[in-house]
Amino acid sequence: MKVALAKLNPEDLDDFVNLIKVFEDVFEWEDFSFPPKNHLQKLLSKQNPLVFVAKVDNKIVGGLTAHILDRYDSEKPSAYIYDLAVLYLFQRKGFLTAIKNLNKFIHY
């Protein structure tokens, strides 16, 4: 199974919505109030947070959100993974192997 990893851009609002639905399912959020799409669009327009999705056959099966944080002990920032989830049927199928190469998406 080939896992394609992509960093979301402002035009990828539908993918962000689908990723949040994955989070909702995997984390079993109850009574989740979905944020307004204009708020999500605004987030995708910023440098922080970073949003990545994992797709199999063009279907979002997982992803993560991360924040880039400046550090006092290094000139290089760190990435803080905020949420990371993979749909149950796709767990143990190579998602973590795919995210090992995230540094090619992050420029500092």
Biopython code that builds the backbone (N, CA, C, O; Angstrom):
import numpy as np
from Bio.PDB.StructureBuilder import StructureBuilder

atoms = [
    (1, "MET", "N", (0.854, -1.173, 0.000)),
    (1, "MET", "CA", (0.000, 0.000, 0.000)),
    (1, "MET", "C", (0.897, 1.231, 0.000)),
    (1, "MET", "O", (1.797, 1.356, 0.830)),
    (2, "LYS", "N", (0.639, 2.141, -0.943)),
    (2, "LYS", "CA", (1.438, 3.356, -1.044)),
    (2, "LYS", "C", (0.734, 4.495, -0.313)),
    (2, "LYS", "O", (-0.421, 4.818, -0.591)),
    (3, "VAL", "N", (1.452, 5.084, 0.616)),
    (3, "VAL", "CA", (0.935, 6.215, 1.381)),
    (3, "VAL", "C", (1.551, 7.479, 0.801)),
    (3, "VAL", "O", (2.773, 7.616, 0.747)),
    (4, "ALA", "N", (0.696, 8.401, 0.368)),
    (4, "ALA", "CA", (1.164, 9.688, -0.147)),
    (4, "ALA", "C", (0.966, 10.738, 0.940)),
    (4, "ALA", "O", (-0.130, 10.882, 1.482)),
    (5, "LEU", "N", (2.024, 11.466, 1.253)),
    (5, "LEU", "CA", (1.975, 12.498, 2.279)),
    (5, "LEU", "C", (2.016, 13.859, 1.612)),
    (5, "LEU", "O", (2.819, 14.085, 0.706)),
    (6, "ALA", "N", (1.156, 14.770, 2.052)),
    (6, "ALA", "CA", (1.114, 16.104, 1.458)),
    (6, "ALA", "C", (0.915, 17.161, 2.528)),
    (6, "ALA", "O", (0.157, 16.967, 3.478)),
    (7, "LYS", "N", (1.603, 18.278, 2.363)),
    (7, "LYS", "CA", (1.399, 19.436, 3.225)),
    (7, "LYS", "C", (0.257, 20.248, 2.625)),
    (7, "LYS", "O", (0.245, 20.524, 1.426)),
    (8, "LEU", "N", (-0.703, 20.629, 3.468)),
    (8, "LEU", "CA", (-1.859, 21.366, 2.966)),
    (8, "LEU", "C", (-1.533, 22.844, 2.796)),
    (8, "LEU", "O", (-0.768, 23.430, 3.562)),
    (9, "ASN", "N", (-2.136, 23.418, 1.774)),
    (9, "ASN", "CA", (-2.019, 24.831, 1.439)),
    (9, "ASN", "C", (-3.405, 25.458, 1.561)),
    (9, "ASN", "O", (-4.386, 24.740, 1.755)),
    (10, "PRO", "N", (-3.503, 26.781, 1.451)),
    (10, "PRO", "CA", (-4.810, 27.438, 1.602)),
    (10, "PRO", "C", (-5.906, 26.906, 0.676)),
    (10, "PRO", "O", (-7.084, 26.958, 1.030)),
    (11, "GLU", "N", (-5.549, 26.408, -0.472)),
    (11, "GLU", "CA", (-6.570, 25.893, -1.403)),
    (11, "GLU", "C", (-7.022, 24.469, -1.064)),
    (11, "GLU", "O", (-7.873, 23.914, -1.760)),
    (12, "ASP", "N", (-6.472, 23.879, -0.020)),
    (12, "ASP", "CA", (-6.782, 22.496, 0.355)),
    (12, "ASP", "C", (-7.786, 22.409, 1.508)),
    (12, "ASP", "O", (-7.680, 21.518, 2.351)),
    (13, "LEU", "N", (-8.739, 23.307, 1.551)),
    (13, "LEU", "CA", (-9.702, 23.362, 2.647)),
    (13, "LEU", "C", (-10.475, 22.056, 2.799)),
    (13, "LEU", "O", (-10.663, 21.581, 3.919)),
    (14, "ASP", "N", (-10.923, 21.472, 1.698)),
    (14, "ASP", "CA", (-11.688, 20.220, 1.780)),
    (14, "ASP", "C", (-10.860, 19.095, 2.414)),
    (14, "ASP", "O", (-11.385, 18.292, 3.185)),
    (15, "ASP", "N", (-9.571, 19.043, 2.086)),
    (15, "ASP", "CA", (-8.710, 18.027, 2.694)),
    (15, "ASP", "C", (-8.560, 18.268, 4.196)),
    (15, "ASP", "O", (-8.517, 17.317, 4.976)),
    (16, "PHE", "N", (-8.480, 19.544, 4.606)),
    (16, "PHE", "CA", (-8.381, 19.860, 6.028)),
    (16, "PHE", "C", (-9.655, 19.420, 6.754)),
    (16, "PHE", "O", (-9.590, 18.845, 7.841)),
    (17, "VAL", "N", (-10.796, 19.689, 6.154)),
    (17, "VAL", "CA", (-12.071, 19.262, 6.737)),
    (17, "VAL", "C", (-12.092, 17.740, 6.896)),
    (17, "VAL", "O", (-12.502, 17.229, 7.938)),
    (18, "ASN", "N", (-11.651, 17.020, 5.865)),
    (18, "ASN", "CA", (-11.645, 15.558, 5.934)),
    (18, "ASN", "C", (-10.646, 15.044, 6.974)),
    (18, "ASN", "O", (-10.896, 14.023, 7.615)),
    (19, "LEU", "N", (-9.527, 15.736, 7.146)),
    (19, "LEU", "CA", (-8.583, 15.340, 8.192)),
    (19, "LEU", "C", (-9.208, 15.513, 9.571)),
    (19, "LEU", "O", (-9.053, 14.651, 10.437)),
    (20, "ILE", "N", (-9.906, 16.612, 9.777)),
    (20, "ILE", "CA", (-10.557, 16.825, 11.074)),
    (20, "ILE", "C", (-11.601, 15.740, 11.328)),
    (20, "ILE", "O", (-11.798, 15.326, 12.471)),
    (21, "LYS", "N", (-12.266, 15.280, 10.280)),
    (21, "LYS", "CA", (-13.216, 14.171, 10.435)),
    (21, "LYS", "C", (-12.493, 12.889, 10.845)),
    (21, "LYS", "O", (-13.033, 12.090, 11.612)),
    (22, "VAL", "N", (-11.272, 12.689, 10.337)),
    (22, "VAL", "CA", (-10.460, 11.543, 10.773)),
    (22, "VAL", "C", (-10.135, 11.693, 12.253)),
    (22, "VAL", "O", (-10.274, 10.738, 13.017)),
    (23, "PHE", "N", (-9.699, 12.893, 12.668)),
    (23, "PHE", "CA", (-9.413, 13.133, 14.084)),
    (23, "PHE", "C", (-10.652, 12.830, 14.929)),
    (23, "PHE", "O", (-10.564, 12.170, 15.964)),
    (24, "GLU", "N", (-11.784, 13.312, 14.481)),
    (24, "GLU", "CA", (-13.038, 13.110, 15.217)),
    (24, "GLU", "C", (-13.322, 11.622, 15.403)),
    (24, "GLU", "O", (-13.732, 11.190, 16.480)),
    (25, "ASP", "N", (-13.102, 10.851, 14.354)),
    (25, "ASP", "CA", (-13.350, 9.407, 14.417)),
    (25, "ASP", "C", (-12.342, 8.698, 15.313)),
    (25, "ASP", "O", (-12.724, 7.953, 16.216)),
    (26, "VAL", "N", (-11.070, 8.927, 15.066)),
    (26, "VAL", "CA", (-10.025, 8.205, 15.787)),
    (26, "VAL", "C", (-10.004, 8.585, 17.267)),
    (26, "VAL", "O", (-9.850, 7.719, 18.128)),
    (27, "PHE", "N", (-10.158, 9.871, 17.564)),
    (27, "PHE", "CA", (-10.107, 10.323, 18.958)),
    (27, "PHE", "C", (-11.449, 10.183, 19.669)),
    (27, "PHE", "O", (-11.567, 10.483, 20.857)),
    (28, "GLU", "N", (-12.460, 9.724, 18.930)),
    (28, "GLU", "CA", (-13.803, 9.506, 19.478)),
    (28, "GLU", "C", (-14.332, 10.745, 20.196)),
    (28, "GLU", "O", (-14.855, 10.677, 21.308)),
    (29, "TRP", "N", (-14.174, 11.886, 19.508)),
    (29, "TRP", "CA", (-14.687, 13.132, 20.068)),
    (29, "TRP", "C", (-16.201, 13.053, 20.145)),
    (29, "TRP", "O", (-16.858, 12.727, 19.156)),
    (30, "GLU", "N", (-16.747, 13.344, 21.287)),
    (30, "GLU", "CA", (-18.197, 13.366, 21.458)),
    (30, "GLU", "C", (-18.672, 14.813, 21.455)),
    (30, "GLU", "O", (-18.013, 15.693, 22.008)),
    (31, "ASP", "N", (-19.811, 15.050, 20.833)),
    (31, "ASP", "CA", (-20.400, 16.384, 20.770)),
    (31, "ASP", "C", (-19.421, 17.410, 20.209)),
    (31, "ASP", "O", (-19.387, 18.559, 20.651)),
    (32, "PHE", "N", (-18.636, 16.986, 19.241)),
    (32, "PHE", "CA", (-17.653, 17.870, 18.619)),
    (32, "PHE", "C", (-18.370, 18.949, 17.815)),
    (32, "PHE", "O", (-19.263, 18.656, 17.020)),
    (33, "SER", "N", (-17.980, 20.165, 18.026)),
    (33, "SER", "CA", (-18.536, 21.295, 17.284)),
    (33, "SER", "C", (-17.530, 21.678, 16.211)),
    (33, "SER", "O", (-16.456, 22.202, 16.509)),
    (34, "PHE", "N", (-17.889, 21.412, 14.958)),
    (34, "PHE", "CA", (-16.972, 21.637, 13.851)),
    (34, "PHE", "C", (-16.703, 23.130, 13.690)),
    (34, "PHE", "O", (-17.639, 23.929, 13.686)),
    (35, "PRO", "N", (-15.425, 23.515, 13.557)),
    (35, "PRO", "CA", (-15.114, 24.936, 13.413)),
    (35, "PRO", "C", (-15.615, 25.473, 12.069)),
    (35, "PRO", "O", (-15.758, 24.718, 11.107)),
    (36, "PRO", "N", (-15.880, 26.782, 12.010)),
    (36, "PRO", "CA", (-16.317, 27.378, 10.737)),
    (36, "PRO", "C", (-15.225, 27.243, 9.668)),
    (36, "PRO", "O", (-14.034, 27.335, 9.965)),
    (37, "LYS", "N", (-15.646, 27.029, 8.449)),
    (37, "LYS", "CA", (-14.674, 26.838, 7.366)),
    (37, "LYS", "C", (-13.795, 28.073, 7.160)),
    (37, "LYS", "O", (-12.633, 27.946, 6.775)),
    (38, "ASN", "N", (-14.341, 29.261, 7.411)),
    (38, "ASN", "CA", (-13.505, 30.455, 7.229)),
    (38, "ASN", "C", (-12.362, 30.482, 8.252)),
    (38, "ASN", "O", (-11.287, 31.006, 7.960)),
    (39, "HIS", "N", (-12.583, 29.925, 9.442)),
    (39, "HIS", "CA", (-11.515, 29.821, 10.441)),
    (39, "HIS", "C", (-10.438, 28.839, 9.958)),
    (39, "HIS", "O", (-9.245, 29.119, 10.070)),
    (40, "LEU", "N", (-10.858, 27.708, 9.428)),
    (40, "LEU", "CA", (-9.901, 26.719, 8.924)),
    (40, "LEU", "C", (-9.112, 27.285, 7.745)),
    (40, "LEU", "O", (-7.908, 27.057, 7.631)),
    (41, "GLN", "N", (-9.789, 28.018, 6.876)),
    (41, "GLN", "CA", (-9.129, 28.645, 5.730)),
    (41, "GLN", "C", (-8.062, 29.630, 6.212)),
    (41, "GLN", "O", (-6.970, 29.690, 5.647)),
    (42, "LYS", "N", (-8.376, 30.395, 7.247)),
    (42, "LYS", "CA", (-7.427, 31.353, 7.808)),
    (42, "LYS", "C", (-6.203, 30.628, 8.367)),
    (42, "LYS", "O", (-5.073, 31.079, 8.179)),
    (43, "LEU", "N", (-6.427, 29.508, 9.053)),
    (43, "LEU", "CA", (-5.299, 28.738, 9.593)),
    (43, "LEU", "C", (-4.382, 28.229, 8.489)),
    (43, "LEU", "O", (-3.159, 28.277, 8.618)),
    (44, "LEU", "N", (-4.976, 27.741, 7.401)),
    (44, "LEU", "CA", (-4.164, 27.229, 6.288)),
    (44, "LEU", "C", (-3.371, 28.325, 5.598)),
    (44, "LEU", "O", (-2.393, 28.042, 4.906)),
    (45, "SER", "N", (-3.781, 29.567, 5.778)),
    (45, "SER", "CA", (-3.088, 30.697, 5.152)),
    (45, "SER", "C", (-1.873, 31.140, 5.957)),
    (45, "SER", "O", (-1.055, 31.918, 5.467)),
    (46, "LYS", "N", (-1.750, 30.656, 7.176)),
    (46, "LYS", "CA", (-0.643, 31.040, 8.045)),
    (46, "LYS", "C", (0.504, 30.041, 7.948)),
    (46, "LYS", "O", (0.332, 28.931, 7.444)),
    (47, "GLN", "N", (1.677, 30.447, 8.437)),
    (47, "GLN", "CA", (2.817, 29.530, 8.465)),
    (47, "GLN", "C", (2.682, 28.503, 9.589)),
    (47, "GLN", "O", (3.252, 27.415, 9.508)),
    (48, "ASN", "N", (1.938, 28.843, 10.622)),
    (48, "ASN", "CA", (1.686, 27.953, 11.749)),
    (48, "ASN", "C", (0.196, 27.866, 11.946)),
    (48, "ASN", "O", (-0.441, 28.919, 11.970)),
    (49, "PRO", "N", (-0.401, 26.747, 12.085)),
    (49, "PRO", "CA", (0.194, 25.420, 12.179)),
    (49, "PRO", "C", (0.490, 24.837, 10.797)),
    (49, "PRO", "O", (0.005, 25.325, 9.777)),
    (50, "LEU", "N", (1.290, 23.791, 10.799)),
    (50, "LEU", "CA", (1.494, 22.988, 9.599)),
    (50, "LEU", "C", (0.467, 21.868, 9.635)),
    (50, "LEU", "O", (0.196, 21.298, 10.692)),
    (51, "VAL", "N", (-0.101, 21.556, 8.484)),
    (51, "VAL", "CA", (-1.104, 20.491, 8.404)),
    (51, "VAL", "C", (-0.681, 19.536, 7.295)),
    (51, "VAL", "O", (-0.462, 19.941, 6.154)),
    (52, "PHE", "N", (-0.570, 18.272, 7.650)),
    (52, "PHE", "CA", (-0.185, 17.232, 6.698)),
    (52, "PHE", "C", (-1.268, 16.165, 6.650)),
    (52, "PHE", "O", (-1.882, 15.843, 7.667)),
    (53, "VAL", "N", (-1.495, 15.624, 5.469)),
    (53, "VAL", "CA", (-2.437, 14.521, 5.323)),
    (53, "VAL", "C", (-1.731, 13.328, 4.694)),
    (53, "VAL", "O", (-0.780, 13.475, 3.926)),
    (54, "ALA", "N", (-2.220, 12.154, 5.039)),
    (54, "ALA", "CA", (-1.780, 10.909, 4.415)),
    (54, "ALA", "C", (-2.945, 10.396, 3.587)),
    (54, "ALA", "O", (-4.071, 10.286, 4.070)),
    (55, "LYS", "N", (-2.652, 10.083, 2.322)),
    (55, "LYS", "CA", (-3.699, 9.587, 1.427)),
    (55, "LYS", "C", (-3.315, 8.213, 0.898)),
    (55, "LYS", "O", (-2.153, 7.923, 0.615)),
    (56, "VAL", "N", (-4.338, 7.387, 0.779)),
    (56, "VAL", "CA", (-4.226, 6.097, 0.104)),
    (56, "VAL", "C", (-5.321, 6.092, -0.944)),
    (56, "VAL", "O", (-6.497, 6.272, -0.627)),
    (57, "ASP", "N", (-4.933, 5.886, -2.188)),
    (57, "ASP", "CA", (-5.887, 5.936, -3.302)),
    (57, "ASP", "C", (-6.698, 7.237, -3.269)),
    (57, "ASP", "O", (-7.911, 7.236, -3.483)),
    (58, "ASN", "N", (-6.003, 8.343, -2.996)),
    (58, "ASN", "CA", (-6.581, 9.690, -2.978)),
    (58, "ASN", "C", (-7.621, 9.905, -1.875)),
    (58, "ASN", "O", (-8.382, 10.871, -1.934)),
    (59, "LYS", "N", (-7.667, 9.023, -0.870)),
    (59, "LYS", "CA", (-8.569, 9.169, 0.274)),
    (59, "LYS", "C", (-7.729, 9.493, 1.504)),
    (59, "LYS", "O", (-6.714, 8.845, 1.759)),
    (60, "ILE", "N", (-8.152, 10.490, 2.255)),
    (60, "ILE", "CA", (-7.423, 10.855, 3.463)),
    (60, "ILE", "C", (-7.673, 9.800, 4.531)),
    (60, "ILE", "O", (-8.808, 9.555, 4.940)),
    (61, "VAL", "N", (-6.572, 9.181, 4.974)),
    (61, "VAL", "CA", (-6.664, 8.113, 5.969)),
    (61, "VAL", "C", (-5.960, 8.496, 7.263)),
    (61, "VAL", "O", (-6.000, 7.748, 8.240)),
    (62, "GLY", "N", (-5.325, 9.645, 7.272)),
    (62, "GLY", "CA", (-4.634, 10.087, 8.461)),
    (62, "GLY", "C", (-3.974, 11.422, 8.231)),
    (62, "GLY", "O", (-4.063, 12.002, 7.149)),
    (63, "GLY", "N", (-3.317, 11.894, 9.252)),
    (63, "GLY", "CA", (-2.600, 13.148, 9.126)),
    (63, "GLY", "C", (-2.167, 13.677, 10.465)),
    (63, "GLY", "O", (-2.346, 13.042, 11.505)),
    (64, "LEU", "N", (-1.589, 14.866, 10.409)),
    (64, "LEU", "CA", (-1.131, 15.490, 11.634)),
    (64, "LEU", "C", (-1.137, 16.996, 11.495)),
    (64, "LEU", "O", (-1.103, 17.550, 10.397)),
    (65, "THR", "N", (-1.180, 17.636, 12.648)),
    (65, "THR", "CA", (-0.977, 19.076, 12.717)),
    (65, "THR", "C", (0.234, 19.295, 13.607)),
    (65, "THR", "O", (0.454, 18.562, 14.572)),
    (66, "ALA", "N", (1.012, 20.308, 13.273)),
    (66, "ALA", "CA", (2.223, 20.603, 14.036)),
    (66, "ALA", "C", (2.431, 22.108, 14.089)),
    (66, "ALA", "O", (1.990, 22.850, 13.211)),
    (67, "HIS", "N", (3.103, 22.531, 15.126)),
    (67, "HIS", "CA", (3.447, 23.939, 15.302)),
    (67, "HIS", "C", (4.969, 24.047, 15.326)),
    (67, "HIS", "O", (5.651, 23.230, 15.945)),
    (68, "ILE", "N", (5.486, 25.057, 14.649)),
    (68, "ILE", "CA", (6.919, 25.329, 14.670)),
    (68, "ILE", "C", (7.183, 26.307, 15.810)),
    (68, "ILE", "O", (6.573, 27.373, 15.891)),
    (69, "LEU", "N", (8.097, 25.922, 16.681)),
    (69, "LEU", "CA", (8.406, 26.728, 17.862)),
    (69, "LEU", "C", (9.866, 27.150, 17.851)),
    (69, "LEU", "O", (10.756, 26.331, 17.622)),
    (70, "ASP", "N", (10.109, 28.435, 18.102)),
    (70, "ASP", "CA", (11.480, 28.898, 18.272)),
    (70, "ASP", "C", (12.009, 28.374, 19.599)),
    (70, "ASP", "O", (11.263, 28.171, 20.557)),
    (71, "ARG", "N", (13.314, 28.165, 19.622)),
    (71, "ARG", "CA", (13.938, 27.613, 20.822)),
    (71, "ARG", "C", (14.975, 28.580, 21.360)),
    (71, "ARG", "O", (15.557, 29.361, 20.608)),
    (72, "TYR", "N", (15.198, 28.527, 22.637)),
    (72, "TYR", "CA", (16.233, 29.357, 23.229)),
    (72, "TYR", "C", (17.603, 28.679, 23.166)),
    (72, "TYR", "O", (18.630, 29.355, 23.226)),
    (73, "ASP", "N", (17.625, 27.347, 23.045)),
    (73, "ASP", "CA", (18.882, 26.613, 23.109)),
    (73, "ASP", "C", (19.444, 26.250, 21.737)),
    (73, "ASP", "O", (20.464, 25.568, 21.638)),
    (74, "SER", "N", (18.780, 26.706, 20.687)),
    (74, "SER", "CA", (19.232, 26.412, 19.331)),
    (74, "SER", "C", (18.672, 27.452, 18.385)),
    (74, "SER", "O", (17.592, 27.996, 18.617)),
    (75, "GLU", "N", (19.398, 27.726, 17.330)),
    (75, "GLU", "CA", (18.894, 28.643, 16.314)),
    (75, "GLU", "C", (17.860, 27.969, 15.423)),
    (75, "GLU", "O", (17.076, 28.639, 14.750)),
    (76, "LYS", "N", (17.863, 26.646, 15.422)),
    (76, "LYS", "CA", (16.887, 25.905, 14.629)),
    (76, "LYS", "C", (15.618, 25.685, 15.441)),
    (76, "LYS", "O", (15.692, 25.298, 16.607)),
    (77, "PRO", "N", (14.465, 25.925, 14.846)),
    (77, "PRO", "CA", (13.216, 25.692, 15.573)),
    (77, "PRO", "C", (12.897, 24.203, 15.694)),
    (77, "PRO", "O", (13.525, 23.366, 15.045)),
    (78, "SER", "N", (11.927, 23.895, 16.521)),
    (78, "SER", "CA", (11.437, 22.527, 16.678)),
    (78, "SER", "C", (10.001, 22.450, 16.207)),
    (78, "SER", "O", (9.269, 23.439, 16.239)),
    (79, "ALA", "N", (9.607, 21.276, 15.773)),
    (79, "ALA", "CA", (8.210, 21.043, 15.410)),
    (79, "ALA", "C", (7.542, 20.305, 16.556)),
    (79, "ALA", "O", (8.048, 19.292, 17.038)),
    (80, "TYR", "N", (6.407, 20.820, 16.985)),
    (80, "TYR", "CA", (5.616, 20.209, 18.050)),
    (80, "TYR", "C", (4.390, 19.581, 17.396)),
    (80, "TYR", "O", (3.538, 20.297, 16.872)),
    (81, "ILE", "N", (4.291, 18.271, 17.420)),
    (81, "ILE", "CA", (3.140, 17.593, 16.839)),
    (81, "ILE", "C", (1.975, 17.727, 17.804)),
    (81, "ILE", "O", (2.047, 17.286, 18.951)),
    (82, "TYR", "N", (0.916, 18.331, 17.331)),
    (82, "TYR", "CA", (-0.255, 18.591, 18.163)),
    (82, "TYR", "C", (-1.249, 17.432, 18.097)),
    (82, "TYR", "O", (-1.655, 16.897, 19.129)),
    (83, "ASP", "N", (-1.634, 17.051, 16.892)),
    (83, "ASP", "CA", (-2.536, 15.906, 16.682)),
    (83, "ASP", "C", (-1.945, 15.022, 15.602)),
    (83, "ASP", "O", (-1.405, 15.516, 14.612)),
    (84, "LEU", "N", (-2.045, 13.722, 15.790)),
    (84, "LEU", "CA", (-1.610, 12.740, 14.808)),
    (84, "LEU", "C", (-2.568, 11.573, 14.901)),
    (84, "LEU", "O", (-2.754, 11.000, 15.974)),
    (85, "ALA", "N", (-3.176, 11.217, 13.782)),
    (85, "ALA", "CA", (-4.142, 10.118, 13.795)),
    (85, "ALA", "C", (-4.152, 9.410, 12.447)),
    (85, "ALA", "O", (-3.894, 10.008, 11.402)),
    (86, "VAL", "N", (-4.458, 8.120, 12.503)),
    (86, "VAL", "CA", (-4.622, 7.297, 11.305)),
    (86, "VAL", "C", (-5.865, 6.442, 11.529)),
    (86, "VAL", "O", (-6.037, 5.845, 12.592)),
    (87, "LEU", "N", (-6.723, 6.392, 10.525)),
    (87, "LEU", "CA", (-7.911, 5.545, 10.635)),
    (87, "LEU", "C", (-7.505, 4.118, 10.983)),
    (87, "LEU", "O", (-6.483, 3.625, 10.505)),
    (88, "TYR", "N", (-8.297, 3.463, 11.805)),
    (88, "TYR", "CA", (-7.974, 2.140, 12.320)),
    (88, "TYR", "C", (-7.598, 1.148, 11.206)),
    (88, "TYR", "O", (-6.611, 0.425, 11.343)),
    (89, "LEU", "N", (-8.351, 1.104, 10.129)),
    (89, "LEU", "CA", (-8.089, 0.137, 9.054)),
    (89, "LEU", "C", (-6.755, 0.365, 8.352)),
    (89, "LEU", "O", (-6.267, -0.514, 7.641)),
    (90, "PHE", "N", (-6.160, 1.552, 8.550)),
    (90, "PHE", "CA", (-4.905, 1.879, 7.874)),
    (90, "PHE", "C", (-3.720, 1.952, 8.830)),
    (90, "PHE", "O", (-2.609, 2.288, 8.419)),
    (91, "GLN", "N", (-3.946, 1.642, 10.086)),
    (91, "GLN", "CA", (-2.840, 1.637, 11.041)),
    (91, "GLN", "C", (-1.922, 0.462, 10.745)),
    (91, "GLN", "O", (-2.361, -0.589, 10.278)),
    (92, "ARG", "N", (-0.648, 0.658, 11.022)),
    (92, "ARG", "CA", (0.399, -0.348, 10.771)),
    (92, "ARG", "C", (0.566, -0.663, 9.287)),
    (92, "ARG", "O", (0.839, -1.798, 8.895)),
    (93, "LYS", "N", (0.390, 0.397, 8.464)),
    (93, "LYS", "CA", (0.515, 0.216, 7.022)),
    (93, "LYS", "C", (1.539, 1.176, 6.408)),
    (93, "LYS", "O", (1.563, 1.345, 5.189)),
    (94, "GLY", "N", (2.369, 1.796, 7.216)),
    (94, "GLY", "CA", (3.438, 2.619, 6.662)),
    (94, "GLY", "C", (3.307, 4.110, 6.857)),
    (94, "GLY", "O", (4.122, 4.864, 6.325)),
    (95, "PHE", "N", (2.310, 4.568, 7.602)),
    (95, "PHE", "CA", (2.139, 6.003, 7.794)),
    (95, "PHE", "C", (3.340, 6.611, 8.512)),
    (95, "PHE", "O", (3.876, 7.624, 8.063)),
    (96, "LEU", "N", (3.767, 6.016, 9.609)),
    (96, "LEU", "CA", (4.903, 6.577, 10.344)),
    (96, "LEU", "C", (6.181, 6.537, 9.527)),
    (96, "LEU", "O", (7.024, 7.424, 9.661)),
    (97, "THR", "N", (6.340, 5.536, 8.691)),
    (97, "THR", "CA", (7.485, 5.504, 7.797)),
    (97, "THR", "C", (7.435, 6.691, 6.847)),
    (97, "THR", "O", (8.464, 7.300, 6.558)),
    (98, "ALA", "N", (6.248, 7.021, 6.361)),
    (98, "ALA", "CA", (6.101, 8.151, 5.436)),
    (98, "ALA", "C", (6.414, 9.475, 6.119)),
    (98, "ALA", "O", (7.000, 10.354, 5.489)),
    (99, "ILE", "N", (6.043, 9.650, 7.386)),
    (99, "ILE", "CA", (6.259, 10.947, 8.026)),
    (99, "ILE", "C", (7.712, 11.159, 8.468)),
    (99, "ILE", "O", (8.069, 12.261, 8.885)),
    (100, "LYS", "N", (8.535, 10.146, 8.386)),
    (100, "LYS", "CA", (9.947, 10.343, 8.707)),
    (100, "LYS", "C", (10.582, 11.369, 7.775)),
    (100, "LYS", "O", (11.601, 11.967, 8.120)),
    (101, "ASN", "N", (10.001, 11.577, 6.616)),
    (101, "ASN", "CA", (10.568, 12.493, 5.634)),
    (101, "ASN", "C", (9.896, 13.863, 5.646)),
    (101, "ASN", "O", (9.974, 14.589, 4.655)),
    (102, "LEU", "N", (9.245, 14.228, 6.734)),
    (102, "LEU", "CA", (8.571, 15.527, 6.807)),
    (102, "LEU", "C", (9.526, 16.700, 6.658)),
    (102, "LEU", "O", (9.119, 17.772, 6.210)),
    (103, "ASN", "N", (10.790, 16.516, 7.027)),
    (103, "ASN", "CA", (11.709, 17.631, 6.961)),
    (103, "ASN", "C", (11.849, 18.209, 5.549)),
    (103, "ASN", "O", (12.272, 19.355, 5.397)),
    (104, "LYS", "N", (11.507, 17.448, 4.534)),
    (104, "LYS", "CA", (11.576, 17.999, 3.173)),
    (104, "LYS", "C", (10.471, 19.033, 2.940)),
    (104, "LYS", "O", (10.549, 19.803, 1.983)),
    (105, "PHE", "N", (9.451, 19.066, 3.790)),
    (105, "PHE", "CA", (8.370, 20.025, 3.671)),
    (105, "PHE", "C", (8.607, 21.282, 4.513)),
    (105, "PHE", "O", (7.963, 22.310, 4.301)),
    (106, "ILE", "N", (9.519, 21.193, 5.451)),
    (106, "ILE", "CA", (9.707, 22.279, 6.425)),
    (106, "ILE", "C", (10.999, 22.997, 6.110)),
    (106, "ILE", "O", (12.071, 22.391, 6.071)),
    (107, "HIS", "N", (10.887, 24.299, 5.883)),
    (107, "HIS", "CA", (12.055, 25.119, 5.562)),
    (107, "HIS", "C", (12.237, 26.155, 6.655)),
    (107, "HIS", "O", (11.316, 26.913, 6.960)),
    (108, "TYR", "N", (13.398, 26.188, 7.232)),
    (108, "TYR", "CA", (13.671, 27.166, 8.278)),
    (108, "TYR", "C", (15.010, 27.804, 8.057)),
    (108, "TYR", "O", (15.423, 28.661, 8.839)),
]
sb = StructureBuilder()
sb.init_structure("model")
sb.init_model(0)
sb.init_chain("A")
sb.init_seg("    ")
for serial, (resi, resn, name, xyz) in enumerate(atoms, 1):
    if name == "N":
        sb.init_residue(resn, " ", resi, " ")
    sb.init_atom(name, np.array(xyz, "f"), 0.0, 1.0, " ", f" {name:<3s}", serial, name[0])
structure = sb.get_structure()
